[in-house]
Amino acid sequence: MKAVIQRVKHAQVVVDREVVGCIDHGLLVYLGIGKGDSKQNLSWLCRKIVKLRVFSDEMGKMNKALDEVGGQLLVVSQFTLLANLRKGNRPSYDDAADPKEAEALYEEALLLFKSMGYSVAAGRFGAHMDVSYMNDGPVTFVLEA
C-alpha cells in the first residue's frame, strides 16, 4: 500500500465534467493498493496520515496535524502508484491489487477517515479523473505500509 500525501490550499476531482469531490485547506491523498494489502495496513496508514504534523504553527514550523488546523481530506485511488518501471518502457501493474479488492479497501479508507471525525471528499474509483489542486509549500510525502 502506498500513499502520496500533498498539503494543499484547495483541491478538486472532476469526472465527466462533474465535480465529484473538493476540499479547501487540507491533504490530498493518492492511495495505491497492492496485492496482499490488508485492513491492518490500511488502518495504520490512515491513522498515520491524519497524525502527520505537516501544517505550520505560529512560528512557521511544521508542527500541527490535520485536526489542529481544521483541514479536510481528498482521497483519490491511484493504482499507478504500484507500477513497476524497472524493466522495459511500459509500466507493469502486476503488484496492484485486483480492482474489486482495491475498491473495497479504498471504500474502507474513506469510512475510517470519516469515523475519526474528518471531513472527507473522494474521487471515483476506477474512473478517469481530472484532479486539480494548489500545492501548499510544496509539501509532498510518500508513505508505504
C-alpha positions in Angstrom: 0.0 0.0 0.0 1.4 3.4 -1.0 0.1 6.9 -0.4 1.3 10.2 -1.9 0.2 12.9 0.5 0.2 16.6 -0.5 -0.5 19.6 1.6 -2.9 21.7 -0.4 -4.7 25.1 -0.3 -7.5 23.6 -2.2 -8.2 20.5 -4.5 -10.9 19.0 -6.6 -11.7 16.0 -8.7 -13.8 16.1 -11.8 -15.3 13.1 -13.6 -17.2 13.7 -16.9 -17.3 17.4 -16.3 -18.9 16.9 -12.8 -17.1 17.9 -9.6 -17.3 14.7 -7.5 -15.0 15.8 -4.7 -13.5 19.1 -3.5 -11.8 20.4 -0.4 -10.3 23.7 0.9 -7.2 23.6 3.0 -6.0 20.1 3.9 -4.4 16.9 2.5 -4.8 15.4 -1.0 -4.1 11.7 -0.6 -3.4 9.5 -3.7 -3.9 5.9 -2.5 -2.5 2.9 -4.3 -3.5 -0.6 -3.0 -1.3 -3.6 -3.8 -1.6 -7.3 -3.7 -1.6 -8.6 -0.1 -2.6 -5.3 1.4 -4.9 -5.7 4.4 -7.2 -3.8 6.7 -4.4 -3.7 9.2 -2.1 -2.0 6.7 -4.9 0.4 5.8 -5.7 1.3 9.4 -2.1 2.0 10.2 -1.7 4.1 7.1 -4.9 6.2 7.7 -4.0 6.8 11.3 -0.5 7.9 10.3 -1.7 10.3 7.7 -4.0 12.2 10.0 -1.4 12.4 12.7 1.3 13.8 10.5 2.4 17.2 11.8 2.8 18.9 8.4 1.0 22.1 8.9 2.7 25.3 10.2 2.4 26.5 13.7 2.5 30.2 14.7 6.3 30.1 14.3 6.2 28.7 10.8 7.4 25.3 11.9 5.6 22.1 10.7 4.1 21.2 14.0 0.4 20.8 13.6 -1.7 17.9 12.4 -4.8 18.0 10.2 -7.3 18.3 13.0 -5.4 21.2 14.6 -5.8 23.3 11.5 -9.4 22.3 10.6 -8.1 20.6 7.4 -10.0 18.3 5.1 -9.1 15.2 3.2 -9.5 14.5 -0.5 -8.7 10.8 -1.2 -8.1 9.6 -4.7 -7.5 6.0 -5.7 -4.4 5.6 -7.9 -3.3 2.1 -8.9 -0.4 3.6 -10.9 1.5 4.2 -7.7 2.1 0.4 -7.7 3.7 0.5 -11.2 6.9 -1.4 -11.7 9.2 0.7 -14.0 12.4 -1.4 -13.7 12.1 -3.4 -16.9 11.2 -2.1 -20.3 9.4 1.2 -21.0 5.8 0.1 -20.3 4.7 0.2 -16.7 3.8 -3.2 -15.2 0.9 -3.2 -12.7 1.4 -6.8 -11.5 1.8 -5.5 -7.9 -1.5 -3.7 -7.9 -4.4 -5.4 -6.1 -7.4 -6.9 -8.0 -9.8 -4.0 -8.7 -12.6 -5.5 -6.5 -10.2 -5.9 -3.6 -8.7 -2.5 -4.1 -12.1 -0.8 -4.2 -13.2 -2.5 -1.0 -10.1 -1.2 0.8 -10.4 2.2 -0.8 -14.0 2.5 0.5 -12.8 1.2 3.9 -10.2 4.1 4.0 -13.0 6.6 3.4 -15.1 5.2 6.1 -12.1 5.0 8.5 -11.2 8.7 7.9 -14.9 9.7 8.4 -15.2 7.6 11.6 -12.2 9.5 13.0 -14.2 12.7 12.5 -12.6 14.1 9.4 -14.3 15.9 6.5 -13.6 13.6 3.6 -14.1 14.1 -0.1 -13.2 11.4 -2.7 -12.5 10.7 -6.3 -14.5 8.0 -8.1 -12.8 4.6 -8.0 -11.8 3.3 -11.5 -12.9 6.5 -13.3 -10.8 8.7 -15.4 -10.4 11.8 -13.2 -9.2 15.3 -13.7 -7.5 16.3 -10.4 -6.6 19.9 -9.8 -5.0 21.4 -6.7 -2.8 24.1 -5.4 0.1 22.6 -3.5 0.9 24.4 -0.3 4.7 24.7 0.1 5.1 22.4 -1.8 4.8 19.8 0.8 4.6 16.2 -0.5 5.3 12.9 1.2 5.3 9.2 0.2 4.1 6.7 2.8 4.2 3.0 2.4 2.5 0.4 4.6 
